[in-house]
Amino acid sequence: MMEWDKLLAFNMQVEREEEPRDFEKYPISDLEKDYKSIISSAAFRRLQDKTQVFPLDKSDFVRTRLTHSIEVSTIARQLGIMITRNTTQYLQEDFKNNSKFAEEIPVVLSCAGLLHDIGNPPFGHFGEVVIGEWFKKEFKNPNFRYKGKPVAKVLQEQMKKDLENFEGNAQALRILSKVKNNQQGYDVNLTYGVLNTLIKYPTNSLDFDGESEDIKKHKLGYFYAERNTMEYICTITGTKKEKEYIRHPLVYLMEAADDIAYATADLEDALKKGLFSLNQFIEYFDRKVNDISNSSYKKYTQELIADLRKRINENDRSIEGDLIAFQKWMEHVRKWLMYIVSYRFSKSYTEIMNGTFKEDMFYETNHQESIKILKGAMKEFVYDNIEIIKLELSAKKIISALMDDFIYAVLHWDADSSLEADEYSLSKADKKLISIISANYKEDYKCARTENEAENLYLRFLLVTDYISGMTDSYAKNLYQELNGLK
């Protein structure tokens, strides 16, 4: 069974600067220092101009990645308090008698919530898809060659799978582990307990399976480039079990907080944008409730939608009145979802701590079906909306064009091509494109490069995905326009 003393490891990737002894009179914990460094980081601030659901949206009221992350952090912290300080029969011995873990767990979760989307590229999750599809297409392109050989035959299989299945979760670990490359810099330097809470899928690109019965395998969680970092983190925190990595227990709560925020707050934004009416939502909800076969789940889900009807009847049926009723209902829904998540974590505590729990935190709870219906509402009313589709197509054009420019520019950059200098030398345009890439990304590459030519090629591709992933929506759009003579 995993142990909290290891799981909440305060070891850091880089030793923090020694502080004056006077500071000990007013102590600040290592976890609180983590929280402060996250808030102060450039990577976190950039989330204010990254899409949550509505790409390139000009409205100022819809959620960005920053506001979404703050909401996830708040929910995650509250879940940490609920599981460590509840008054139920399921309260675990680990958390009784003013346990120090009851103080530390909520802070770890609040930090992880702030950072959980830090690896996402511009334009939301669609940006991840575009990057992965670009590599899938180019690996089949006979002109995508390195020193005369097809790139697909130069790279190892895991390297190719990393790129073809580009994942924001794996990119987050990559970003946060780079502090080792520049110890004098100002990158976020987190404790290992917080880092591990961010690894939702402790699985590599060769082993992940979206259809697996074990939720930890549904996506890749770390790239080949971070394999040693992953090994070190899991060894320190005790989340390495025999020959595999298992989920840190707090990952379940952080993921549930993300699901709750996504299933409630994003729907609220969609209603504000007029993508559906409350009558349409209730009709959809009723239709889905009728499909529930389990009578107990059906009862609780019906009670949830009945509460919305009651709130609507108490308000005037104006657009403003409906929005207020929906917002209040969403807060009611969030509380119930947090309640059942806390119950599931406490009820399944032994399995979770043994690394054998394979489900999410909504599994076999009163609102197991409610969360599915709420998530389904986004697909029903939002993702097929014609305006969203147009915006996503714009995002595809921007990211694909940037990938075309920068991946081909770095193809032979820094490669040993002394025997074929003329054939593989960089063009003036390639050199100018490389000069645009921020110096810190190029420095990270130089710190990571090896004696293996194929691995260095892979690392140069990651240099480009690092650069593009770090862009805000506005920066990516502006750079695309500048490089294509549109501005």
C-alpha positions in Angstrom: 0.0 0.0 0.0 1.2 3.5 -0.8 2.2 5.8 2.1 1.3 9.5 2.4 4.7 10.4 3.7 6.2 9.4 0.4 3.2 10.4 -1.8 3.5 14.0 -0.5 7.3 14.1 -1.0 8.7 17.5 -0.4 11.9 16.8 -2.4 12.4 19.2 -5.2 14.0 18.9 -8.6 16.4 21.8 -7.8 17.3 22.8 -4.3 15.7 26.1 -3.3 17.7 29.1 -2.5 18.5 29.4 1.2 16.5 32.0 3.0 17.5 34.3 5.9 17.1 32.6 9.3 14.7 35.4 10.3 12.1 34.0 7.9 11.8 30.9 10.1 9.8 33.1 12.6 7.0 33.3 10.1 7.1 29.9 8.4 5.7 29.2 4.9 5.5 25.6 4.0 7.1 24.1 0.9 3.6 23.5 -0.6 2.6 27.1 -0.1 5.8 28.1 -1.9 4.8 25.8 -4.7 1.5 27.6 -4.9 3.2 31.0 -5.0 5.7 30.0 -7.7 2.9 28.7 -9.9 0.9 31.9 -9.6 4.0 33.9 -10.5 5.0 31.8 -13.5 4.8 33.0 -17.1 3.4 29.6 -18.2 0.5 29.9 -15.8 -0.2 33.6 -16.8 -0.3 32.6 -20.5 -3.4 30.5 -19.8 -5.4 33.7 -19.7 -5.1 33.8 -23.5 -5.7 30.1 -24.2 -9.0 28.6 -25.3 -11.1 26.6 -22.9 -14.0 25.6 -25.3 -14.5 28.5 -27.7 -11.5 29.0 -30.0 -10.5 32.6 -30.9 -13.7 33.8 -29.1 -13.9 37.6 -28.9 -16.3 37.6 -25.9 -14.9 38.6 -22.6 -17.3 36.5 -20.5 -16.5 33.0 -21.6 -13.9 31.0 -19.6 -10.3 30.8 -20.7 -7.9 28.1 -19.6 -6.8 30.4 -16.8 -10.3 30.8 -15.3 -11.0 27.1 -15.9 -7.8 26.2 -14.1 -8.7 28.4 -11.1 -12.1 26.8 -10.9 -10.5 23.3 -11.0 -8.0 24.3 -8.3 -10.8 25.5 -6.1 -12.9 22.4 -6.5 -9.9 20.1 -6.1 -8.9 21.9 -2.9 -12.4 21.5 -1.5 -12.4 17.8 -2.4 -9.2 17.5 -0.4 -10.8 19.0 2.6 -13.9 16.8 2.3 -12.0 13.5 2.1 -9.7 14.4 5.0 -12.2 16.1 7.4 -15.6 14.5 6.8 -17.7 13.1 9.6 -18.8 9.9 7.9 -18.0 6.3 8.8 -15.6 6.3 5.9 -13.1 8.8 7.3 -9.8 7.0 7.1 -7.4 6.6 10.1 -4.7 8.4 8.1 -6.7 11.6 8.4 -7.9 11.4 12.0 -6.6 13.3 15.0 -5.6 16.5 13.3 -3.4 14.6 10.8 -0.7 16.7 9.0 -2.0 15.1 5.8 -5.3 16.8 6.3 -3.4 20.1 6.0 -1.2 19.2 3.1 -3.5 17.3 0.8 -5.8 20.3 0.0 -2.8 22.5 -0.9 -1.3 19.8 -3.2 -4.6 19.5 -5.0 -5.0 23.3 -5.3 -1.5 23.4 -6.9 -2.2 20.5 -9.3 -5.5 22.1 -10.3 -3.8 25.3 -11.3 -1.3 23.4 -13.4 -3.4 20.6 -14.9 -3.8 22.3 -18.3 -0.4 24.0 -18.5 0.8 21.7 -21.3 -2.2 22.4 -23.6 -1.4 24.1 -26.9 -3.4 27.1 -28.3 -7.0 26.6 -29.2 -8.0 24.0 -26.6 -7.8 20.3 -27.0 -8.4 20.7 -30.7 -4.8 22.0 -30.8 -3.5 18.7 -29.5 -5.4 16.8 -32.2 -4.0 19.1 -35.0 -0.4 18.5 -33.8 -0.9 14.7 -33.7 -2.6 14.6 -37.1 0.1 16.7 -38.6 2.8 14.1 -37.7 0.6 11.2 -38.8 0.2 12.8 -42.2 3.9 13.8 -42.6 5.2 10.4 -41.5 3.5 9.0 -44.6 4.9 11.8 -46.8 7.7 10.5 -49.0 9.3 14.0 -49.0 9.6 14.1 -45.2 13.1 12.8 -45.0 16.2 13.2 -42.8 19.5 12.8 -44.6 17.8 11.0 -47.4 15.9 8.6 -45.2 12.1 8.7 -44.4 11.8 10.3 -41.0 9.3 7.5 -40.1 12.1 5.0 -40.4 14.7 7.1 -38.6 12.7 7.5 -35.3 12.1 4.7 -32.8 8.5 3.6 -32.5 7.9 5.2 -29.2 9.2 8.5 -30.5 6.8 8.4 -33.4 3.8 7.4 -31.2 4.6 10.3 -28.9 4.3 12.8 -31.7 1.3 11.1 -33.4 -0.6 11.1 -30.1 0.6 14.5 -28.8 -0.9 15.0 -25.3 -1.2 18.1 -23.2 -0.8 16.0 -20.0 2.6 14.7 -21.1 3.5 18.1 -22.3 2.8 19.5 -18.8 5.3 17.1 -17.2 7.8 18.1 -19.9 7.4 21.8 -19.1 7.6 21.3 -15.4 10.7 19.1 -15.5 12.8 21.6 -17.5 13.8 23.5 -14.4 16.7 21.1 -14.1 18.1 22.5 -17.4 18.5 26.0 -16.1 18.8 26.0 -12.4 19.6 29.7 -12.3 16.4 30.5 -14.2 12.9 31.2 -12.9 11.0 28.1 -14.0 8.5 26.5 -11.6 10.4 24.3 -9.2 7.8 22.0 -7.7 7.9 19.3 -5.0 7.6 15.8 -6.3 4.3 15.2 -4.6 2.7 18.0 -6.6 4.4 16.8 -9.8 3.0 13.3 -9.4 -0.5 14.6 -8.8 -0.4 16.0 -12.3 0.4 12.7 -14.0 -3.1 11.6 -14.8 -2.0 8.7 -17.0 1.2 7.0 -15.9 1.5 5.3 -19.2 3.7 5.7 -22.3 2.7 6.0 -25.9 3.3 2.3 -26.7 1.1 1.1 -23.9 -1.9 3.4 -23.7 -5.3 2.2 -24.8 -8.4 4.4 -24.9 -10.6 1.3 -24.5 -8.8 -0.2 -21.6 -10.8 -1.1 -18.5 -8.1 0.7 -16.4 -8.6 4.4 -16.6 -4.9 5.1 -16.1 -4.2 3.7 -19.6 -6.7 5.8 -21.5 -4.0 8.3 -22.7 -0.3 8.7 -22.8 1.0 10.6 -19.7 4.7 11.0 -20.5 6.9 11.2 -23.5 10.0 9.1 -24.2 12.1 12.2 -23.5 10.9 12.3 -19.9 11.2 8.5 -19.2 14.0 9.0 -16.6 12.1 11.9 -14.9 9.0 9.7 -14.7 11.1 6.9 -13.2 12.6 9.2 -10.6 9.3 10.8 -9.6 7.5 7.5 -9.1 10.3 6.0 -7.2 10.5 8.8 -4.8 6.7 9.0 -4.2 6.2 5.2 -4.1 4.0 5.1 -7.2 6.1 2.5 -8.9 4.8 -1.0 -8.3 7.0 -3.8 -9.5 7.5 -3.0 -13.2 4.7 -0.5 -13.7 3.7 2.9 -12.6 0.4 3.4 -10.7 -1.7 6.5 -10.2 -1.0 8.8 -7.3 -4.2 8.7 -5.2 -4.8 12.5 -5.5 -4.9 12.2 -9.3 -8.4 10.7 -8.9 -9.6 13.9 -7.1 -7.8 16.3 -9.4 -9.3 14.5 -12.5 -12.8 14.6 -10.9 -12.4 18.3 -10.2 -11.6 18.8 -13.9 -14.6 16.8 -14.9 -16.9 18.7 -12.6 -15.7 22.1 -13.9 -16.0 21.0 -17.5 -19.5 19.5 -17.1 -20.9 22.5 -15.3 -19.1 25.8 -16.0 -18.6 25.1 -19.8 -22.3 24.4 -20.2 -23.0 27.7 -18.5 -20.8 29.5 -21.0 -22.6 27.7 -23.9 -26.0 28.9 -22.5 -24.7 32.5 -22.3 -23.6 32.3 -26.0 -27.1 31.1 -26.9 -26.1 27.7 -28.2 -29.2 26.2 -26.5 -32.2 27.2 -24.5 -33.3 25.8 -21.2 -36.3 24.1 -22.8 -33.9 22.4 -25.2 -31.6 21.4 -22.4 -34.4 19.9 -20.3 -35.8 18.0 -23.2 -32.4 16.6 -23.9 -31.9 15.7 -20.2 -35.3 14.0 -19.9 -34.5 11.9 -23.0 -31.2 10.7 -21.6 -32.9 10.0 -18.2 -35.3 7.7 -19.9 -32.4 5.6 -21.2 -31.1 4.9 -17.7 -31.8 1.2 -16.8 -30.8 1.3 -13.1 -33.8 2.5 -11.2 -31.7 4.0 -8.3 -29.5 6.0 -10.6 -32.6 7.1 -12.6 -34.3 8.4 -9.4 -31.4 10.6 -8.3 -30.9 11.9 -11.9 -34.6 12.8 -12.1 -34.4 14.6 -8.8 -31.6 16.7 -10.2 -33.5 17.9 -13.3 -36.6 18.4 -11.2 -34.7 20.9 -9.1 -33.9 22.9 -12.3 -37.6 22.9 -13.3 -38.5 24.2 -9.8 -35.9 27.0 -10.1 -37.2 28.0 -13.6 -40.8 28.2 -12.3 -39.6 30.5 -9.5 -37.9 33.0 -11.9 -39.4 35.0 -14.8 -38.9 33.3 -18.1 -36.6 35.9 -19.6 -33.2 35.2 -21.0 -31.7 36.8 -18.0 -34.0 34.9 -15.6 -33.2 31.6 -17.3 -29.5 32.2 -17.0 -29.7 33.0 -13.3 -31.8 29.9 -12.7 -29.3 27.8 -14.6 -26.3 29.3 -12.8 -27.8 28.6 -9.4 -28.7 25.1 -10.5 -25.2 24.5 -11.7 -23.9 25.4 -8.2 -26.3 22.9 -6.8 -25.1 20.2 -9.2 -21.5 20.9 -8.4 -22.1 20.3 -4.7 -23.8 17.0 -5.3 -21.0 15.9 -7.7 -18.4 16.8 -5.1 -20.3 15.0 -2.5 -20.4 11.7 -4.4 -16.7 12.0 -5.5 -15.7 12.4 -1.8 -17.9 9.3 -1.0 -16.3 7.2 -3.7 -12.7 8.1 -2.7 -13.4 7.3 0.9 -15.3 4.1 0.1 -12.7 2.8 -2.3 -9.7 4.1 -0.3 -8.0 0.7 0.1 -8.1 -0.1 -3.6 -6.9 3.4 -4.4 -4.0 3.2 -2.0 -3.1 -0.2 -3.4 -3.1 1.1 -6.9 -5.8 -1.4 -8.0 -8.8 1.0 -8.5 -9.5 1.2 -12.2 -12.5 3.5 -12.4 -13.2 7.2 -12.0 -14.6 8.8 -8.9 -18.2 8.8 -10.2 -18.3 5.0 -10.5 -21.4 3.4 -9.0 -22.5 6.5 -7.2 -25.9 8.2 -7.1 -24.9 10.6 -9.9 -22.9 8.3 -12.1 -25.4 8.9 -14.9 -25.8 12.6 -14.1 -22.2 13.4 -15.0 -22.5 11.4 -18.2 -25.6 13.4 -19.3 -23.9 16.7 -18.4 -20.8 15.8 -20.4 -23.0 14.6 -23.3 -24.7 18.0 -23.4 -21.5 19.6 -24.6 -21.5 17.2 -27.6 -25.2 17.7 -28.1 -25.2 21.5 -28.2 -21.7 22.8 -28.5 -19.2 20.9 -30.5 -21.2 20.5 -33.7 -22.3 24.2 -33.7 -21.4 25.8 -37.0 -19.5 28.7 -35.5 -17.4 26.4 -33.3 -16.6 24.3 -36.4 -15.5 27.4 -38.3 -13.3 28.6 -35.5 -11.7 25.1 -35.1 -10.9 25.1 -38.8 -9.2 28.4 -38.5 -7.2 27.0 -35.6 -6.2 24.0 -37.7 -4.9 26.2 -40.5 -2.8 28.3 -38.1 -1.2 25.4 -36.2 -0.6 23.3 -39.3 1.1 26.2 -41.1 3.3 26.8 -38.1 4.2 23.1 -38.0 5.0 23.1 -41.7 7.4 26.1 -41.3 9.2 25.2 -38.1 9.5 21.4 -38.2 11.1 21.5 -41.7 13.3 24.3 -40.5 14.8 22.3 -37.6 15.0 19.0 -39.6 18.8 19.3 -40.2 19.5 22.1 -37.7 22.3 21.0 -35.3 22.7 17.8 -37.2 26.2 16.4 -38.1 26.0 16.8 -41.9 29.7 17.6 -42.5 29.9 14.9 -45.3 26.9 16.3 -47.1 27.2 20.0 -46.1 25.7 21.4 -49.2 22.8 19.0 -49.5 21.6 19.3 -46.0 22.6 22.9 -45.1 19.9 25.2 -43.9 18.3 27.7 -46.2 18.3 31.4 -45.3 14.5 31.1 -44.6 15.2 28.1 -42.3 17.8 30.0 -40.3 15.4 33.0 -39.9 12.6 30.7 -38.7 14.9 29.1 -36.1 16.0 32.6 -35.0 12.4 33.4 -34.1 12.2 30.4 -31.7 12.7 31.6 -28.1 16.3 31.1 -26.9 15.1 29.1 -23.8 13.6 26.4 -26.0 16.8 26.0 -27.9 18.8 26.0 -24.7 16.5 23.2 -23.4 17.2 21.2 -26.5 21.0 21.6 -26.2 20.8 20.5 -22.5 18.9 17.4 -23.5 20.7 16.4 -26.7 22.5 13.0 -26.8 25.0 11.1 -28.8 22.1 9.4 -30.6 21.3 11.1 -33.9 17.7 9.8 -34.1 16.9 10.9 -30.6 18.3 14.3 -31.3 16.0 14.6 -34.3 13.1 13.6 -32.1 14.2 16.2 -29.5 14.3 18.9 -32.2 10.7 18.0 -33.1 9.8 18.4 -29.4 11.6 21.7 -29.5 9.0 22.9 -32.0 6.0 21.4 -30.2 7.3 23.0 -27.0 7.5 26.4 -28.8 4.0 26.1 -30.4 2.4 24.6 -27.3 3.7 27.6 -25.3 2.0 30.1 -27.5 -1.2 31.8 -26.6 -4.1 31.9 -29.1 -3.3 35.5 -30.0 0.4 35.0 -30.4 -0.1 31.9 -32.6 -2.7 33.8 -34.8 -0.5 36.9 -35.1 2.7 34.9 -35.9 0.8 32.9 -38.6 -0.5 36.2 -40.2 3.0 37.8 -40.1 4.7 34.7 -41.6 2.1 34.5 -44.4 2.1 38.2 -45.3 -1.4 38.7 -43.9 -0.4 41.4 -41.5 
